[in-house]
Amino acid sequence: MPLEEEMWFHGTIDRKDVPNLLKNEGDYLVRESSTKPGQFVLSTRSEGQIRHFIIQLSDDVSGAYLI
């Protein structure tokens, strides 16, 4: 399934718009950074706070993604 068709992927949205989308504890989404194109961010609502984690491609040959 293409990334754009996943329910949790929201494309390029600004960080300030994320709280409107993450209303309940445990909600999450993956978005493309609006300030660093090509970089992805995992945004979550946990313990009443919104947190943002940069998803990075591993430097080794595994092709793994790291948070």
C-alpha positions in Angstrom: 0.0 0.0 0.0 1.4 3.4 -0.9 2.4 5.6 2.1 -0.1 8.3 1.1 -3.0 5.7 1.5 -2.1 4.8 5.1 -4.6 6.3 7.7 -1.7 7.4 10.0 0.2 9.3 7.2 -0.8 13.0 6.9 1.7 14.3 4.3 3.3 17.7 4.8 1.5 19.4 7.7 2.8 22.1 10.0 3.8 21.1 13.6 1.3 23.7 14.9 -1.6 21.8 13.2 -0.8 18.5 14.9 -2.7 19.0 18.2 -6.0 19.5 16.3 -5.5 16.0 14.8 -4.3 14.2 18.0 -7.2 14.6 20.3 -7.1 11.3 22.3 -4.5 9.6 24.5 -2.4 7.3 22.3 -3.3 9.0 19.0 -0.4 9.2 16.6 0.5 10.2 13.0 3.4 10.3 10.7 4.0 13.5 8.7 6.6 14.9 6.5 8.4 17.8 8.1 7.3 21.2 6.8 10.7 22.7 7.5 12.9 19.9 6.3 11.4 18.3 3.2 12.1 14.6 2.9 12.3 14.1 6.6 9.5 12.3 8.5 8.2 12.9 12.0 6.2 10.6 14.3 3.9 12.8 16.4 2.0 11.3 19.4 -0.3 12.3 22.2 0.9 10.7 25.4 0.3 11.6 29.1 -1.6 14.7 27.9 1.3 16.0 25.8 2.1 16.1 22.1 5.6 14.8 21.3 7.4 14.8 18.0 10.1 12.2 17.1 12.3 12.5 14.0 12.4 9.3 12.0 16.0 8.8 10.7 17.4 6.4 8.2 20.2 4.2 9.8 23.7 5.0 8.6 24.5 1.3 8.1 23.6 -0.8 5.2 20.5 -2.3 6.8 18.2 0.4 5.5 16.4 0.5 8.9 14.6 3.5 10.3 15.3 4.8 13.8 13.3 7.0 16.1 
